[in-house]
Amino acid sequence: MAAQSLHLEPLNIAQRKAASYGEALPGGGLRAGPLLVIAGAGTGKTGTLAHRVAHLVLSGVDPSRIMLLTFTRRAALEMRRRAVEILRKALDDTLGGKSQAIAQRLIWTGTFHSIGNRLLRHYAPQLGLEPSFTVVDRSDSADLMDQLRTELGLASKEQRFPRKETCLAIYSHRVNTGKALRESLEQQFPWCLQWEQDLTALYRAYVGRKQRFNLLDYDDLLLYWQVLMSEPKLAQHVGSHFDHILVDEYQDTNRLQAQILEGMKPDGAGLTVVGDDAQAIYSFRAAAVENILGFPQRYQPPAEVVTLAQNYRSTQPVLDVSNALMADAPRQHRKHLLAARGAGQMPRYITTDDLESQAEYVALQILQRREAGTALRRQAVLFRTGSHSDLLEVELARRKIPFVKYGGLKFLEAAHVKDLIAVLRWVDNPRNSLAAFRVLQLLPGMGPVNARAVVEALDAGGGSLAALRQHAVPKGSERDFSRLLDLLAALAEPGRAWPGQLRMAREWYQPHLERIFEHFHTRIGDLEQLEQLSQQFASRERFLTEMTLDPPQAVSDLSGKAHQDEDYLVLSTIHSAKGMEWDTVYVLNVVDGSFPSEFAAGKPAMVEEERRLLYVAMTRARNELQLVSPLKFPLTQQAPRGDAHVYGGRSRFITDKVLKCLEQSGYAGSRAAEARLDAAQPIRIDATARLKDMW
């Protein structure tokens, strides 16, 4: 192998083809047409993409002219870290100086939203925006929607009007899919169809209010970017700054994101997208599987397609049942996964009497695997929706099996964190009425009415904080109001350095924190953590934007009691488990109604997404996979001791072809065994004597 290709040596043939695709240019660089990499589950997608980045740099491509788009900030950091490590070895850079210099030039690596934020601030004048716009998170967007619902009189309708969260979800779906509002309502929110005209008025007011106060929400970051790309000259100007654009998890992109990429690279030159159509499971977030299915034919000649099918995660029996499941999918980029690890234990299909028996069976299996050497944290129970694990959680608690369930509130949704962030957001954008309204209500004696009056005065003064000095506030609030204005003025000083600003805000907030929250000690740690996080960013704007787009997940006052055991079982919805892997995986409720969901009935596209969802669950398993199918399901809305039930049908995805790849067995459960009478010791009752005694 040539010396310049040694960095590709760890890759298999298909991975190497994807990483090195293109033609070397005489003066340095790499010319490449559009490339689609179909990366099956566990086939080394991240490593392949990192090797392609490294290969581009080693081929002479300027790192600053490479854009790498991912769906999480963590994925972007990991991709860049891997690429730099590959470069360090390829350059024999023992001290790491050369590779780190390259890393500093890989500046266009991040999520769609974070890259969009940077580009919009640069091209703000062309879009009629102010570069100092504030990015608001989902909860703030919902609050703004709620304010407008009230102002427009929609909250007081005689019939129930959609709540703020639903209004925001409808708005987001319509924006990200590019569909008309009526179409979004008919397909995803049919119960809200009667409110089409009122929702149209609400969304017009919502857009107007955001523009008035220089606010952008998550969807705006993509929407404005797409608008920027709709002007050919501007699109060409943006695209000319990047020789290569690489996109991870392309199957999860929505219509807006596909249009953005098409605008920057209309001929596909230098465009590489990586994904797996068999793992496209986020249509409820407006992801469009058609983006990856139709990618090759979007260009002439069609894009090059490289399929990665060598699986490094699972044993072959796990892959056999996964391959059999997807073999019946009508439209797909076909692939047959082969295990690098070879043979293993045959997956199991277990039918249980009912949901209680299912919970008991899974708990017993978990304990047996633990005794056999598979730690609890290497086992996972996956399910379609969060409520499907309710009975299992009770059973696990009864058996003293510690577990953690994925989900819950994010860091920025905690009240005390939102309070402190709101102070900085108000300083960053004096016209941010949402932040101002929240901060003002922290003051004693300053309720919603008085806070609203201050916000209106601020608006009338063009956002001038100095003008508020003359505003009359309720008695008892004057001193705290004056201190707040002093803080805002100090933080807004033109020459004020970013380091130390969050500490100033914390010191101002501390007495309010102690007054508002009963157990404030648990919350102080979060604010300390926030201050430490702030040191990683060069400016207040970068800190606020990144915290909004990719916030930390944990928060002290919302987390449960500490685990007494260092080992714990994982419970997770399948959507949350994507990208994860465990030695042993149990999938609950593999019946029609769950796989596919009852809400997908009659919608072929949704049924196929449900197939892919089960596929994702199956391919999380490394060594052992168990699909559990209860036979009886209790009817809802019956007496607590009622026994009315229905029988669940076998999932339509568990065909005879799939069953051949599964070991079948049943489990009745201890409760059923206890209910059966022992024929060797019959019970006799003198019923005739009792009936006589009644009279």
LODO-272545 format. One record per residue (C-alpha): residue number from 0; z, x, y. Coordinates in steps of 0.2 Angstrom, whole numbers, plus 2048, in hexadecimal, padded with zeros to 3 digits. Layout:
BEGIN
{NUM; {Z; X; Y}}
...
END
This chain:
BEGIN
{0; {800; 800; 800}}
{1; {7FB; 807; 811}}
{2; {80A; 80D; 81C}}
{3; {807; 800; 829}}
{4; {809; 7F2; 81C}}
{5; {819; 7F8; 815}}
{6; {823; 7EB; 81E}}
{7; {819; 7DE; 814}}
{8; {81E; 7E5; 803}}
{9; {82D; 7D9; 800}}
{10; {822; 7CA; 801}}
{11; {818; 7C2; 7F3}}
{12; {805; 7C0; 7F4}}
{13; {806; 7AF; 7FD}}
{14; {813; 7B4; 809}}
{15; {80A; 7C4; 80D}}
{16; {7FA; 7BA; 810}}
{17; {803; 7AF; 81C}}
{18; {80C; 7BD; 825}}
{19; {7FD; 7C8; 828}}
{20; {7F0; 7BB; 82B}}
{21; {7E3; 7C0; 838}}
{22; {7D8; 7CE; 83D}}
{23; {7DD; 7DE; 846}}
{24; {7D6; 7E1; 857}}
{25; {7CF; 7F2; 85B}}
{26; {7DA; 7F5; 86A}}
{27; {7E9; 7EE; 862}}
{28; {7EF; 7DC; 85E}}
{29; {7EA; 7CF; 852}}
{30; {7DD; 7C1; 853}}
{31; {7E1; 7B2; 848}}
{32; {7DB; 7A0; 847}}
{33; {7E6; 791; 843}}
{34; {7F1; 794; 834}}
{35; {7FC; 787; 82A}}
{36; {809; 78E; 81F}}
{37; {80F; 781; 812}}
{38; {820; 787; 80D}}
{39; {827; 77E; 7FF}}
{40; {83A; 77C; 7FD}}
{41; {843; 78D; 7FA}}
{42; {833; 797; 7FB}}
{43; {839; 7A4; 809}}
{44; {832; 79B; 818}}
{45; {83D; 7A3; 825}}
{46; {83A; 7B5; 81E}}
{47; {827; 7B2; 81E}}
{48; {827; 7AC; 830}}
{49; {832; 7BB; 835}}
{50; {826; 7C7; 82C}}
{51; {818; 7BF; 836}}
{52; {821; 7C2; 846}}
{53; {824; 7D4; 841}}
{54; {812; 7D6; 83B}}
{55; {80B; 7D0; 84C}}
{56; {816; 7DD; 856}}
{57; {811; 7EB; 84A}}
{58; {7FF; 7E6; 84C}}
{59; {801; 7E9; 85F}}
{60; {804; 7D8; 865}}
{61; {80F; 7D8; 875}}
{62; {820; 7D0; 86F}}
{63; {821; 7C7; 880}}
{64; {811; 7BE; 87C}}
{65; {817; 7B6; 86C}}
{66; {81F; 7A5; 86C}}
{67; {82A; 7A0; 85E}}
{68; {82F; 78D; 85D}}
{69; {83D; 787; 852}}
{70; {848; 777; 851}}
{71; {859; 77F; 854}}
{72; {85F; 78E; 85E}}
{73; {868; 795; 84F}}
{74; {857; 795; 845}}
{75; {84F; 79E; 854}}
{76; {85C; 7AB; 855}}
{77; {85B; 7AE; 842}}
{78; {848; 7AF; 842}}
{79; {849; 7BC; 850}}
{80; {857; 7C6; 847}}
{81; {84D; 7C7; 837}}
{82; {83D; 7CC; 840}}
{83; {846; 7DA; 84A}}
{84; {84E; 7E0; 839}}
{85; {83D; 7E1; 831}}
{86; {837; 7EB; 840}}
{87; {845; 7F7; 840}}
{88; {841; 7FB; 82E}}
{89; {82F; 7FC; 830}}
{90; {831; 808; 83F}}
{91; {83E; 812; 836}}
{92; {849; 80E; 846}}
{93; {85A; 814; 83F}}
{94; {863; 813; 850}}
{95; {85A; 802; 854}}
{96; {854; 807; 865}}
{97; {842; 803; 863}}
{98; {845; 7F2; 85A}}
{99; {852; 7EC; 866}}
{100; {845; 7F0; 874}}
{101; {839; 7E5; 86B}}
{102; {846; 7D7; 869}}
{103; {849; 7D7; 87B}}
{104; {837; 7D3; 87E}}
{105; {837; 7C5; 871}}
{106; {83C; 7BA; 87F}}
{107; {832; 7AA; 87B}}
{108; {83C; 7A6; 86B}}
{109; {846; 795; 86B}}
{110; {845; 782; 868}}
{111; {837; 777; 86F}}
{112; {844; 770; 87B}}
{113; {84B; 781; 881}}
{114; {839; 789; 883}}
{115; {834; 779; 88C}}
{116; {842; 77A; 898}}
{117; {83D; 78C; 89D}}
{118; {82B; 788; 89F}}
{119; {82F; 778; 8AA}}
{120; {83A; 782; 8B6}}
{121; {82C; 78E; 8B8}}
{122; {81E; 780; 8BB}}
{123; {82A; 774; 8C3}}
{124; {820; 774; 8D4}}
{125; {810; 76F; 8CA}}
{126; {819; 761; 8C2}}
{127; {822; 75A; 8D2}}
{128; {833; 760; 8CB}}
{129; {840; 76A; 8D3}}
{130; {844; 77A; 8C9}}
{131; {856; 776; 8CA}}
{132; {855; 767; 8C0}}
{133; {864; 763; 8B4}}
{134; {862; 75F; 8A2}}
{135; {86D; 751; 89C}}
{136; {873; 74E; 88A}}
{137; {871; 73F; 880}}
{138; {882; 737; 884}}
{139; {87E; 739; 897}}
{140; {86D; 732; 895}}
{141; {875; 723; 88C}}
{142; {882; 721; 89A}}
{143; {875; 721; 8A7}}
{144; {86B; 714; 89D}}
{145; {87B; 70A; 89C}}
{146; {87E; 70A; 8AF}}
{147; {86C; 704; 8B2}}
{148; {86F; 6F6; 8A5}}
{149; {87D; 6F0; 8AF}}
{150; {874; 6F2; 8C0}}
{151; {865; 6E8; 8BA}}
{152; {870; 6DA; 8B3}}
{153; {86A; 6DD; 8A1}}
{154; {87C; 6E0; 89B}}
{155; {881; 6CE; 8A0}}
{156; {872; 6C5; 897}}
{157; {877; 6B5; 88E}}
{158; {86F; 6BD; 87E}}
{159; {875; 6CE; 878}}
{160; {86B; 6DC; 880}}
{161; {869; 6EC; 877}}
{162; {877; 6F9; 87A}}
{163; {874; 709; 883}}
{164; {872; 713; 873}}
{165; {865; 708; 86D}}
{166; {85C; 707; 87E}}
{167; {85C; 71A; 87E}}
{168; {855; 71B; 86C}}
{169; {847; 70F; 870}}
{170; {842; 719; 87F}}
{171; {843; 72A; 875}}
{172; {838; 723; 867}}
{173; {82B; 71C; 873}}
{174; {82A; 72D; 87C}}
{175; {829; 738; 86D}}
{176; {81D; 72E; 863}}
{177; {812; 72A; 872}}
{178; {811; 718; 86C}}
{179; {812; 709; 878}}
{180; {823; 701; 87A}}
{181; {81E; 6F1; 871}}
{182; {818; 6FC; 862}}
{183; {828; 705; 861}}
{184; {832; 6F5; 862}}
{185; {827; 6ED; 854}}
{186; {828; 6FC; 848}}
{187; {83A; 702; 84B}}
{188; {844; 6F6; 855}}
{189; {83D; 6E4; 851}}
{190; {84E; 6DC; 856}}
{191; {84B; 6E2; 868}}
{192; {839; 6DC; 86A}}
{193; {83E; 6CD; 875}}
{194; {845; 6D9; 882}}
{195; {835; 6E2; 884}}
{196; {833; 6DE; 897}}
{197; {845; 6E1; 89B}}
{198; {844; 6F2; 892}}
{199; {835; 6F6; 89C}}
{200; {83E; 6F3; 8AC}}
{201; {84D; 6FD; 8A5}}
{202; {843; 70C; 8A1}}
{203; {83A; 70C; 8B1}}
{204; {84B; 70C; 8BA}}
{205; {851; 71A; 8AE}}
{206; {842; 725; 8B2}}
{207; {844; 722; 8C5}}
{208; {856; 726; 8C5}}
{209; {854; 736; 8BC}}
{210; {846; 73B; 8C8}}
{211; {851; 736; 8D6}}
{212; {85F; 741; 8D1}}
{213; {855; 750; 8CA}}
{214; {85A; 74C; 8B8}}
{215; {850; 74F; 8A8}}
{216; {856; 749; 896}}
{217; {851; 751; 885}}
{218; {841; 746; 884}}
{219; {83B; 74B; 896}}
{220; {83B; 75E; 891}}
{221; {82D; 75A; 884}}
{222; {825; 74C; 88F}}
{223; {823; 757; 89E}}
{224; {81D; 765; 894}}
{225; {810; 75A; 88C}}
{226; {80B; 754; 89D}}
{227; {809; 766; 8A3}}
{228; {7FE; 769; 894}}
{229; {7F3; 75A; 898}}
{230; {7EC; 763; 8A7}}
{231; {7DF; 76F; 8A0}}
{232; {7E1; 77D; 8AD}}
{233; {7F4; 77D; 8AC}}
{234; {7F3; 77C; 899}}
{235; {7E7; 78B; 899}}
{236; {7F3; 794; 8A5}}
{237; {802; 791; 899}}
{238; {7F8; 795; 889}}
{239; {7F1; 7A5; 890}}
{240; {802; 7AD; 891}}
{241; {804; 7AC; 87E}}
{242; {7F9; 7B5; 871}}
{243; {802; 7AD; 862}}
{244; {80D; 79D; 860}}
{245; {817; 79B; 850}}
{246; {81F; 78A; 84C}}
{247; {82D; 788; 83F}}
{248; {830; 777; 836}}
{249; {820; 770; 83C}}
{250; {822; 760; 831}}
{251; {830; 75B; 83D}}
{252; {825; 75C; 84D}}
{253; {821; 74C; 856}}
{254; {811; 746; 85F}}
{255; {817; 74E; 86F}}
{256; {81A; 75F; 868}}
{257; {809; 75F; 85F}}
{258; {800; 75B; 86F}}
{259; {809; 769; 878}}
{260; {803; 775; 86B}}
{261; {7F2; 76E; 86C}}
{262; {7F2; 770; 87E}}
{263; {7F7; 782; 87E}}
{264; {7EC; 787; 870}}
{265; {7DE; 77A; 86F}}
{266; {7D3; 785; 863}}
{267; {7E2; 78A; 859}}
{268; {7E0; 79D; 85D}}
{269; {7F0; 7A6; 858}}
{270; {7F9; 796; 853}}
{271; {804; 797; 843}}
{272; {80D; 788; 83D}}
{273; {819; 788; 82E}}
{274; {821; 779; 825}}
{275; {821; 76E; 816}}
{276; {81A; 75C; 816}}
{277; {825; 758; 807}}
{278; {834; 75B; 812}}
{279; {82E; 74F; 820}}
{280; {83D; 744; 821}}
{281; {841; 741; 834}}
{282; {835; 733; 839}}
{283; {844; 72A; 840}}
{284; {844; 738; 84D}}
{285; {832; 735; 851}}
{286; {82C; 744; 846}}
{287; {81A; 741; 840}}
{288; {815; 747; 82F}}
{289; {803; 745; 834}}
{290; {805; 755; 83F}}
{291; {806; 760; 82F}}
{292; {7FB; 755; 824}}
{293; {7ED; 755; 830}}
{294; {7EF; 767; 838}}
{295; {7E1; 770; 82E}}
{296; {7D3; 763; 833}}
{297; {7D8; 763; 845}}
{298; {7CE; 773; 847}}
{299; {7BC; 779; 844}}
{300; {7BB; 782; 838}}
{301; {7CB; 77B; 830}}
{302; {7DB; 784; 832}}
{303; {7DF; 791; 824}}
{304; {7EC; 78A; 818}}
{305; {7F8; 795; 80E}}
{306; {804; 78D; 802}}
{307; {815; 795; 7FD}}
{308; {81A; 78F; 7EC}}
{309; {824; 79D; 7E5}}
{310; {836; 795; 7E6}}
{311; {845; 7A1; 7E7}}
{312; {853; 794; 7E7}}
{313; {852; 789; 7D8}}
{314; {850; 78A; 7C5}}
{315; {840; 784; 7BE}}
{316; {847; 773; 7B6}}
{317; {84D; 76E; 7C8}}
{318; {83B; 772; 7CF}}
{319; {833; 769; 7C0}}
{320; {83B; 758; 7C5}}
{321; {838; 75B; 7D7}}
{322; {826; 75F; 7D4}}
{323; {824; 74F; 7C9}}
{324; {82C; 745; 7D7}}
{325; {81F; 74B; 7E4}}
{326; {810; 74A; 7D8}}
{327; {80F; 737; 7DB}}
{328; {80F; 739; 7EE}}
{329; {7FE; 733; 7F4}}
{330; {7FA; 73F; 803}}
{331; {801; 750; 804}}
{332; {7FD; 763; 804}}
{333; {7FF; 765; 7F1}}
{334; {809; 773; 7E9}}
{335; {812; 776; 7D9}}
{336; {823; 780; 7DC}}
{337; {826; 78E; 7CF}}
{338; {837; 796; 7CD}}
{339; {83A; 7A8; 7CF}}
{340; {84A; 7A6; 7C7}}
{341; {843; 79F; 7B7}}
{342; {84A; 792; 7AB}}
{343; {85B; 789; 7AD}}
{344; {865; 779; 7A9}}
{345; {85B; 769; 7A8}}
{346; {85F; 75D; 7B6}}
{347; {869; 74D; 7B1}}
{348; {866; 73A; 7B5}}
{349; {876; 731; 7B3}}
{350; {878; 71E; 7B3}}
{351; {88A; 717; 7B7}}
{352; {891; 706; 7B6}}
{353; {895; 704; 7C8}}
{354; {899; 70D; 7D8}}
{355; {8AB; 711; 7D3}}
{356; {8A5; 718; 7C3}}
{357; {898; 723; 7CD}}
{358; {8A6; 72A; 7D8}}
{359; {8B1; 72D; 7C8}}
{360; {8A3; 736; 7BF}}
{361; {89E; 741; 7CE}}
{362; {8B0; 746; 7D1}}
{363; {8B3; 74B; 7BE}}
{364; {8A3; 755; 7BE}}
{365; {8A8; 75E; 7CE}}
{366; {8B9; 763; 7C6}}
{367; {8B0; 768; 7B6}}
{368; {8A4; 773; 7C0}}
{369; {8B2; 77B; 7C9}}
{370; {8BC; 77F; 7B9}}
{371; {8AB; 787; 7B3}}
{372; {8AA; 793; 7C2}}
{373; {8A0; 789; 7CE}}
{374; {8AA; 789; 7DE}}
{375; {8AC; 778; 7E7}}
{376; {8A2; 77F; 7F6}}
{377; {893; 783; 7EB}}
{378; {892; 771; 7E6}}
{379; {88C; 762; 7F1}}
{380; {88B; 74F; 7F0}}
{381; {87C; 748; 7FA}}
{382; {878; 736; 7FE}}
{383; {86C; 72C; 808}}
{384; {878; 725; 815}}
{385; {88A; 72A; 81A}}
{386; {892; 71A; 813}}
{387; {88C; 71E; 802}}
{388; {89A; 72B; 7FF}}
{389; {8A8; 71F; 804}}
{390; {8AF; 71C; 7F2}}
{391; {8AC; 72E; 7ED}}
{392; {8B7; 734; 7FC}}
{393; {8C5; 729; 7F6}}
{394; {8C3; 730; 7E4}}
{395; {8C3; 742; 7EB}}
{396; {8D2; 73F; 7F5}}
{397; {8DB; 737; 7E6}}
{398; {8D7; 747; 7DB}}
{399; {8DC; 753; 7E9}}
{400; {8CA; 75A; 7EB}}
{401; {8C8; 761; 7FD}}
{402; {8B7; 75D; 805}}
{403; {8AE; 75D; 815}}
{404; {8A1; 750; 81A}}
{405; {893; 756; 826}}
{406; {891; 74C; 836}}
{407; {89D; 747; 845}}
{408; {89D; 74A; 857}}
{409; {896; 759; 860}}
{410; {89F; 765; 86B}}
{411; {898; 75E; 87B}}
{412; {89D; 74C; 876}}
{413; {8B0; 750; 878}}
{414; {8B7; 749; 888}}
{415; {8BF; 759; 88E}}
{416; {8B0; 763; 88B}}
{417; {8A5; 757; 894}}
{418; {8B0; 757; 8A3}}
{419; {8AF; 769; 8A6}}
{420; {89D; 76A; 8A3}}
{421; {89A; 75C; 8AF}}
{422; {8A2; 766; 8BD}}
{423; {896; 774; 8BA}}
{424; {887; 768; 8B9}}
{425; {88C; 760; 8CA}}
{426; {88C; 771; 8D2}}
{427; {87C; 775; 8CA}}
{428; {874; 765; 8D0}}
{429; {87D; 75D; 8DF}}
{430; {873; 74D; 8DC}}
{431; {879; 74B; 8CA}}
{432; {881; 73A; 8CC}}
{433; {886; 739; 8BA}}
{434; {890; 74A; 8BB}}
{435; {897; 745; 8CC}}
{436; {89D; 734; 8C6}}
{437; {8A6; 73C; 8B7}}
{438; {8AF; 74A; 8C1}}
{439; {8B5; 73E; 8CF}}
{440; {8BD; 733; 8C2}}
{441; {8C8; 742; 8BC}}
{442; {8D1; 741; 8CD}}
{443; {8E1; 736; 8CD}}
{444; {8DE; 725; 8D6}}
{445; {8CC; 727; 8D6}}
{446; {8C5; 719; 8CB}}
{447; {8B3; 714; 8C8}}
{448; {8B1; 70A; 8D8}}
{449; {8B7; 718; 8E3}}
{450; {8AD; 725; 8D9}}
{451; {89E; 71B; 8DB}}
{452; {8A0; 71A; 8EE}}
{453; {8A1; 72D; 8EF}}
{454; {891; 72E; 8E4}}
{455; {888; 723; 8F0}}
{456; {88E; 72D; 8FF}}
{457; {888; 73C; 8F7}}
{458; {877; 734; 8F4}}
{459; {876; 72E; 906}}
{460; {87A; 740; 90C}}
{461; {86C; 747; 901}}
{462; {877; 74F; 8F5}}
{463; {881; 759; 902}}
{464; {893; 75D; 8FB}}
{465; {898; 762; 90D}}
{466; {895; 750; 913}}
{467; {8A2; 74A; 907}}
{468; {8B0; 752; 911}}
{469; {8AF; 743; 91D}}
{470; {8AF; 736; 90F}}
{471; {8BF; 72C; 90E}}
{472; {8C7; 72B; 8FD}}
{473; {8D6; 721; 8F7}}
{474; {8E8; 727; 8FB}}
{475; {8EF; 732; 8EE}}
{476; {8DD; 73A; 8EB}}
{477; {8DB; 743; 8FB}}
{478; {8E3; 754; 8F5}}
{479; {8DA; 754; 8E4}}
{480; {8CA; 74F; 8EC}}
{481; {8CB; 75D; 8F9}}
{482; {8CF; 76A; 8EB}}
{483; {8C0; 763; 8E1}}
{484; {8B4; 766; 8F0}}
{485; {8BB; 777; 8F3}}
{486; {8B7; 77B; 8E1}}
{487; {8A6; 775; 8E2}}
{488; {8A2; 77E; 8F2}}
{489; {8A9; 78E; 8EB}}
{490; {89E; 78C; 8DB}}
{491; {88F; 788; 8E5}}
{492; {88F; 798; 8F0}}
{493; {87E; 7A0; 8EF}}
{494; {885; 7B1; 8EB}}
{495; {892; 7AB; 8DE}}
{496; {88F; 7B4; 8CE}}
{497; {88F; 7AA; 8BE}}
{498; {89D; 7B3; 8B5}}
{499; {8AE; 7AC; 8B9}}
{500; {8A7; 79B; 8BF}}
{501; {8AC; 792; 8AF}}
{502; {8BE; 799; 8B1}}
{503; {8BF; 792; 8C3}}
{504; {8BA; 781; 8BD}}
{505; {8C6; 782; 8AE}}
{506; {8D5; 787; 8BA}}
{507; {8D0; 778; 8C5}}
{508; {8CF; 76C; 8B6}}
{509; {8DF; 772; 8AD}}
{510; {8EB; 766; 8B6}}
{511; {8E0; 757; 8B4}}
{512; {8DE; 75C; 8A1}}
{513; {8F1; 75C; 89F}}
{514; {8F2; 74B; 8A8}}
{515; {8E4; 742; 8A0}}
{516; {8E6; 747; 88D}}
{517; {8F7; 745; 884}}
{518; {8F3; 753; 877}}
{519; {8EB; 75F; 883}}
{520; {8F0; 76F; 87A}}
{521; {8E3; 76C; 86D}}
{522; {8D5; 76B; 87A}}
{523; {8D9; 77B; 883}}
{524; {8D2; 785; 875}}
{525; {8C1; 77C; 877}}
{526; {8C0; 780; 889}}
{527; {8C5; 792; 886}}
{528; {8B7; 793; 879}}
{529; {8AB; 78B; 886}}
{530; {8AF; 799; 892}}
{531; {8AC; 7A6; 885}}
{532; {89B; 79E; 881}}
{533; {897; 79E; 893}}
{534; {897; 7B1; 893}}
{535; {888; 7B2; 888}}
{536; {87D; 7AA; 896}}
{537; {875; 7B2; 8A5}}
{538; {877; 7A3; 8B1}}
{539; {87F; 793; 8B3}}
{540; {86F; 78A; 8B0}}
{541; {86B; 793; 8A0}}
{542; {87D; 78F; 89A}}
{543; {87C; 77D; 89E}}
{544; {86B; 77B; 897}}
{545; {86E; 784; 886}}
{546; {87F; 77A; 884}}
{547; {876; 76A; 886}}
{548; {867; 76E; 87B}}
{549; {871; 777; 86D}}
{550; {884; 774; 86E}}
{551; {891; 77A; 862}}
{552; {896; 76E; 855}}
{553; {8A9; 76F; 853}}
{554; {8B7; 76A; 85F}}
{555; {8C9; 76C; 85D}}
{556; {8CF; 75A; 861}}
{557; {8C3; 752; 856}}
{558; {8C4; 75D; 846}}
{559; {8CE; 757; 837}}
{560; {8DD; 760; 830}}
{561; {8DA; 772; 82A}}
{562; {8D6; 773; 818}}
{563; {8E4; 779; 80E}}
{564; {8D8; 780; 801}}
{565; {8CB; 78D; 805}}
{566; {8BF; 784; 7FA}}
{567; {8B8; 773; 7FD}}
{568; {8AA; 768; 7F8}}
{569; {89B; 763; 803}}
{570; {896; 751; 806}}
{571; {887; 74E; 810}}
{572; {879; 743; 814}}
{573; {868; 749; 80E}}
{574; {862; 74A; 820}}
{575; {870; 756; 824}}
{576; {86E; 760; 815}}
{577; {85C; 766; 818}}
{578; {85B; 779; 818}}
{579; {86B; 77A; 80E}}
{580; {86D; 77F; 7FC}}
{581; {87B; 77E; 7EE}}
{582; {87D; 783; 7DC}}
{583; {880; 771; 7D7}}
{584; {87A; 761; 7DF}}
{585; {87F; 74F; 7DC}}
{586; {874; 741; 7E3}}
{587; {87C; 730; 7E5}}
{588; {874; 71F; 7E3}}
{589; {863; 724; 7DD}}
{590; {85E; 711; 7DC}}
{591; {851; 706; 7E5}}
{592; {859; 701; 7F5}}
{593; {85F; 713; 7F8}}
{594; {850; 71D; 7F2}}
{595; {846; 715; 7FA}}
{596; {851; 70D; 807}}
{597; {850; 6FA; 807}}
{598; {84A; 6FC; 81A}}
{599; {83B; 705; 814}}
{600; {835; 6F7; 809}}
{601; {823; 6F1; 80D}}
{602; {81F; 701; 817}}
{603; {815; 70E; 80D}}
{604; {818; 71C; 819}}
{605; {82B; 719; 819}}
{606; {82B; 718; 806}}
{607; {823; 729; 805}}
{608; {82F; 730; 811}}
{609; {83D; 72A; 806}}
{610; {835; 733; 7F7}}
{611; {835; 743; 802}}
{612; {847; 740; 806}}
{613; {84C; 740; 7F3}}
{614; {841; 74F; 7F1}}
{615; {84B; 758; 7FF}}
{616; {85B; 753; 7F6}}
{617; {855; 75A; 7E5}}
{618; {84F; 76A; 7EC}}
{619; {860; 76F; 7F3}}
{620; {866; 773; 7E1}}
{621; {866; 784; 7DB}}
{622; {86C; 782; 7C9}}
{623; {871; 771; 7C5}}
{624; {86B; 760; 7CB}}
{625; {873; 74F; 7C7}}
{626; {86B; 73E; 7CD}}
{627; {878; 730; 7CB}}
{628; {872; 71E; 7CA}}
{629; {87F; 710; 7CA}}
{630; {87A; 6FF; 7C1}}
{631; {885; 6F3; 7CB}}
{632; {888; 6F1; 7DE}}
{633; {895; 6E5; 7E5}}
{634; {88F; 6D7; 7F1}}
{635; {895; 6D8; 802}}
{636; {89F; 6CB; 80B}}
{637; {8A9; 6C5; 7FC}}
{638; {8BB; 6C3; 7F9}}
{639; {8C4; 6D4; 7F7}}
{640; {8C6; 6D1; 7E4}}
{641; {8B5; 6C9; 7E2}}
{642; {8AA; 6CF; 7D4}}
{643; {899; 6C9; 7DA}}
{644; {88C; 6D7; 7D8}}
{645; {87A; 6DB; 7D6}}
{646; {871; 6E7; 7CA}}
{647; {868; 6F6; 7D2}}
{648; {857; 6FA; 7CC}}
{649; {851; 70B; 7C7}}
{650; {84A; 714; 7D6}}
{651; {837; 712; 7D6}}
{652; {836; 725; 7D9}}
{653; {83F; 728; 7C8}}
{654; {82F; 725; 7BE}}
{655; {82C; 729; 7AB}}
{656; {824; 739; 7B1}}
{657; {834; 73E; 7BA}}
{658; {83F; 738; 7AD}}
{659; {837; 744; 7A0}}
{660; {83E; 752; 7AB}}
{661; {850; 74B; 7AB}}
{662; {85E; 74A; 79E}}
{663; {864; 738; 79D}}
{664; {875; 732; 79A}}
{665; {882; 725; 79F}}
{666; {894; 724; 7A5}}
{667; {89E; 714; 7A3}}
{668; {8AE; 71A; 7AC}}
{669; {8C0; 719; 7A8}}
{670; {8C2; 708; 7B0}}
{671; {8B6; 700; 7A4}}
{672; {8BE; 709; 795}}
{673; {8CF; 702; 79A}}
{674; {8C8; 6F0; 79C}}
{675; {8C2; 6F0; 789}}
{676; {8CF; 6E9; 77D}}
{677; {8D4; 6F4; 76E}}
{678; {8CF; 6EA; 75F}}
{679; {8DC; 6F3; 754}}
{680; {8EA; 6EB; 75E}}
{681; {8E5; 6D9; 763}}
{682; {8EF; 6D0; 770}}
{683; {8F5; 6BE; 76A}}
{684; {8FB; 6B1; 776}}
{685; {904; 6A0; 770}}
{686; {8F9; 696; 77C}}
{687; {8FD; 685; 774}}
{688; {910; 687; 776}}
{689; {90E; 68C; 788}}
{690; {903; 67C; 78B}}
{691; {910; 671; 783}}
{692; {91E; 679; 78E}}
{693; {915; 674; 79E}}
{694; {919; 662; 79A}}
END
